Amino acid sequence: MFQYFKIKGESMSPSLQSGDIVITSDLVEINKNDIVVLKDTTYGTVVKRVSSIRKNYFKVKSDNLKTDSPVCSTLHPNGNIIGKVISIL
């Protein structure tokens, strides 16, 4: 399935800018360094880059080195991935 999301914030700059629209797909394999949209129980829907993948979990990071996010210090279940970013509008 394909979904659209509007980027808010600068945590993924320079790859993504606030106001960008991304298209995601949940039909493709997720690999390290892919940009994904995920559900976080505390912060809601977020966009981050996959930094590592384990059997049932993954970790993420921001592209903007000037920002820090608590989402990046947590292991997330694979089921929290909404989709992989496949296009930026």
Order of alpha helices (4+ residues) and beta strands (2+ residues): beta-beta-beta-beta-beta-beta-beta
